[in-house]
Amino acid sequence: MLETLTPIAAEGLFQWAWLMIAIPGVVAGLLLILGKVTNSFGHFLATLAPIASFVLALMYFLDLLAKDESSRAVGLNLYTWMSSGSWHVDVGLLIDPLSILFVLLITGVGAIIHIYSLGYMKNDPNRRRFFAYLNLFIAAMLILVLADSYLVLFVGWEGVGLASFLLISFWQERPSAAAAGKKAFVMNRVGDLGLLLAMFIMLAMFGSSSFADVSAGADKLSLGWATLIGFFLLLAACGKSAQVPLQSWLLDAMEGPTPVSALIHAATMVTAGVYLVVRSGAIFEAAPAARLAVAIVGTVTLLVGAWIGCSKDDIKKVLAGSTMSQIGYMILAAGIGPAGYAFAIFHLLTHGFFKANMFLGAGSVMHGMNDDVNMRHYGGLAKVMRITFLTFAMGYLAIIGFPFFSGFYSKDHIIEAAWEAQPVLGVLALIGAGVTAFYMTRLMLMTFFGEKRWREGVHPHESPVVMWIPLVLLAIGSIIGGMVLNAWIGKWLAPIGAEAPENPSWLPHWSLIGIITLVVVAAGVVLSWYIFGRKEKPVPDEAPEKVSIVTTIGRHDLYGDTINNTIFVTPSKLLGQGVALLDEKAIDPATEAGAHAVSWTGDKVRGLQNGYVRTYGLTMAVGVILIGAALVLSQLV
C-alpha cells in the first residue's frame, strides 16, 4: 500500500499560505465589483497577482526543499466548514511535494500568460473583465491543488469550471463562442457527477473526505467499493482533462481568446484530472481494475488526440488535439501506478512550458495574420516573424522528444514505463510518439516554411515586445526544463507514493526503448516532410475535398459530437418532447377537468346561498330530519 506523509501543523511563514489563493481571488473580485473604475489599471493589478502568488510559492518550495523528506507536508487548518453528527468538515490547505509543484506551474506559467495578455488584449473593450476572469481561474485552480480534502478540492474544481465557461465564451457575441462555453460547462458537469459520487461513498465509508483519512482507510475497503470509487474518480478526470469519452469540448474551447487556450491547456484545467488520479493513488492501488481502466483511457486518448491533430488545418485546433494526446500520456503514466506517478507529473510540468509556448506562439502568428487561424493561408513566416518562429521551434522540438529538450526526458520515461508495465500499452504509446512527430512537423512546415500563401491585405509582422518576451521565457523552459527536473523529481515525489528511479541524473537514461522511440519520431518527421515539405509538391491554400477516410474522420473529431448527439442529446430531446406532449394531452386536460368540475359544482350549489332566512331554516329542518332518520334506522338495523 502507498505510504503518504503525515502533515505537520503550519508554523511561521506557512500560516500565510492562504494568501496564494486570496491575492488573485480578491483582485478578481475588485475588478468585477468596481467595474469601469479599474479600467485604466485593472489589467496591471491582475498581472501582479499571480506574480505575488508565485513568489510566495517559491518561498514555500525552498522551505520544503530544505526540510527532511519526512517533514515535507504542512497542513494549515483555516476553519470549520460544517459539523453534523459524526461528520466534521474543516477547510484546510495541504502544502506538500505534489501540491507545491502544481502551484509553481499554475502561478509561474499563469503569470507569463498574464504578461502576454497585456499585449494580446490591448485593444479589447472588455480587457478588465478578461483579466478578472483570468485571476478567478488562477484562484480556483489553487484551491483545487492546495485543498487537504476532496470536499474542499471540489470547490476549486467547480470554480475552474465556472472560470473556463466565462473565458471560453468571453466573446459571447459570437454564437460559436457562446455555444462552446455552454458545451464545456455541460460536459464538465458530467465528470463532476463522478467526483460527487466518489465523495458520497468516502463520507459513508470513512466519515471523512480528507486525503489523509481516505489514504489511511483505502486498504480496508472491499474490492467492490474501492473499484467503484476508482471508476467515479476516473469519470471526473475524464471530464476535466478532456479524456475519451468526454473529450469533445476541448477543441470547441478554442473559441476563447488564445491566452485562455494557453492557460487551460498548459497550466490549469486539463491538468486537474492528472492531479486527481495521482492524489488518489491509495484508492487506485486498492482497485487494480480501476487503475487499468485509467491506463487504457489514457492510451486511447493519446491516440485519438494525435489522430485529430493530423487532420486539422486550424493551428489552435491542432494544438488542442495535441493537448488531448499529451494529457493522455500523463493519464497513462498515472494508471501505471507508483512507478508512473513521477513521470506523469514530470511530463505535466514540461508540457506546461512547451504547450504554453506554442499556444502563445500561435497567438503571435494570428496577431501577424489578422487573426487567420488556417495554416493553409500561412507559409514562409519564419523570415518575417523570426522570434515567434525560433521560440515556437523550441516547443516543437520539446514535444516531439528531440534529444535533450524537455519532452525527450519526460515522455520517453512514460513510454518506457508503459512498456515495462504492459507491452501493448508501450507499443501504442510508441506509435503515438511517431504520430506526434508527424502532425507537429506538418504544423511547422505549413506555418513557417514553403511558399507564401497569405491572403490579400495580410502583412505578417512580429508581435510587440510584451508578447514575445513571454515566448522567450517559455522557450527557455522548453529547452532546459526536462534536464533540470530529470535529476530530482522522482526523489522529490517519493514521499507522496511515487517510486523514485534509481541513480537520477542530469543526463538522459538511454535504453533500447528510448533509441527505438527516437527512430519512430524521426520516421514521423521524415514522412511529414515528404508529404508537406517538398518544393515540387506545395501545400494547397485550400483544403482538398477528396481526402482519405482517416482524414475525414479526424476532421470530424472522430464524430464525437455525432455520437453524443445520437446517444444522449437526441434521446433527451425526444424524452423532453414526449413529456411535453404527455403534459399537454393528458396531464393538463385531467387537471383542467378537475377544475371545471369544481367550478360547475360551485355554480350549481351557489343557488342555495340566496340570502333568505326561510331558505336557510328549511335547509336546517331538512338536515335535522335526515340526521334523525339516519339515527333511527341505525338503531333498527
Buried (B, 14 or more C-beta within 10 A) or exposed (E): EBEBBEBBEBEEEBEBBBEBBBBBBBBBBBBBEEEEEBBEEBBEBBBBBBBBBBEBBBBBBEBBEEEEEEBBBBBBEBEEBEEEEEEEBBBBBBBBBBBBBBBBBBBBBBBBBBBBBBBBBEEBEBBBBBBBBBBBBBBBBBBBBBBBBBBBBBBBBBBBBBBBBBBBBBBBEEEEBBBBBBBBBEBBEBBBEBBBBBBEBBBEBBEBBBBBBBBBBBEEBEEEBBBBBBBBBBBBBBBBBBBBBBBBBBBBBBBBBBBBBBBBBBBBBBBBBBBBBBBBBBBBBBBBEBBBBBBBBBBBBBBBBBBBBBBBBBBBBBBBBBBBBBBBBBBBBBBBBBBBBBBBBBBBBBBBBBBBBBBBBBBBBBBBBEEBBBBBBBBBBBEBBEBBBBBBBBBBBBBBBBEBBBBBBBBBBBBBBBBBBBEEBBBBBBBBBBBBBBBBBBBBBBBBBBEBBBEEEBEBEBBBEBBBBBBBBBBBBBBBBBBBBBBBBBBBBBBBBBBBBEEBEEEBBEEEBBEBBBEBBBEBBBBBBEBBBEEEEEBEBEEEEEEEEEBEBBBEBBEBBEBBBEEEBEEEEEEEEEEEEEEEEEEEEEEEEEEEEEEEEEEEEEEEEEEEEEEEEEEEEEEEEEEEEEEEEEEEE
